[in-house]
């Protein structure tokens, strides 16, 4: 996650600008093995702010479970994502 933050201009306020790089792509390419690691890192406060948000985006990309499209649920923070993610059992929606 640190490399992702380093490769994108700190002036960008759009988190989606941070996902277009090889580091993010490498995390997503790890597939489902990365999901429990990202969840644990978030739960142990190793990911906060932008890095936590990016982990949520990565989980959506890995699992193909888009909370907004699949469950009509909107989230704007990592905290909201992880709460909705757990409540709606998206992890079972493996590709």
N, C-alpha and C positions, 0 to 999 in steps of 0.2 A: 504494500500500500504506500509505503514511503516513496518508492520510485515513481509511482503514478503521480503523486503530489509534486515531486520534483520536476517532472517532465512537462507540466502544464503551467502556464502563466498564473501566478498567484493573484493576478488582477481579475481573473475570470470568476464571476459569481455563479455561473451555470455549471452544476456538477456534471452534466452530460458532456461538457467539454473535456472532462478528465478521462473519459472511457475510450478515447480514440488513440490508443498507444499500445505498444507491444506488452507492457507490464500488465495492463488490465486484461488484454487478450490471453496472456499466459495463465492468469488466474482462472478465467472462464474455461480455458482449454483443459484444466485439471478435472473438470466435470464434477460429478456428484461427490467425489472424495473431498472437494474443497468446501462444500456446504457446511458440514459439521464443524470444520475448523473455523470458518468465518463466524458461525453462530457462537462458538465458544470464545473466540477473540472478542466479539461484541459483548457477550455476557460478563467477561472478566475485565471489561473497560479498557481493553487494549486498542479498541477502535472507538474513536469519538469524533464528533463533528463530521467533517467532510469524508474522512476515511470510513466512518460507520455508514454514511449514506452510500458511498461507493460499494461497500460490501453488500448492501441491500440490492443495489443494481446488479451486481455480479450474481447474487443468488437468483434473482429473477431471470437473468440471461442463462444461467446454468440449467435451471429447472424448467424453464419455459412457463412458469406459473406467474402470470402478470395479474396482480391483485385487482387492478382497476378493470382490466378487460375480462378476466375470468370470474370475478366475484363482485364486480361493481363497487369496489372498495378503493378509496383514494387515500394516499398517504403523502405527507410532505416532509417527514423527518424519519430518520432511521429508527427512532423509538417507536413511532407509529407503525412502520413497516414490520419490525420484529414482533410487535404485539399482534398485529393482524395476521402475520405469517403463521404464528403459533396457533392462534384461535381458529384459523381456517384450514389447517392441515395441508398446506400446499406441498409440503415435502413429498407427500405420497403421489404427486402428479409427475412422476419421473418420465422423461422422454423415452 
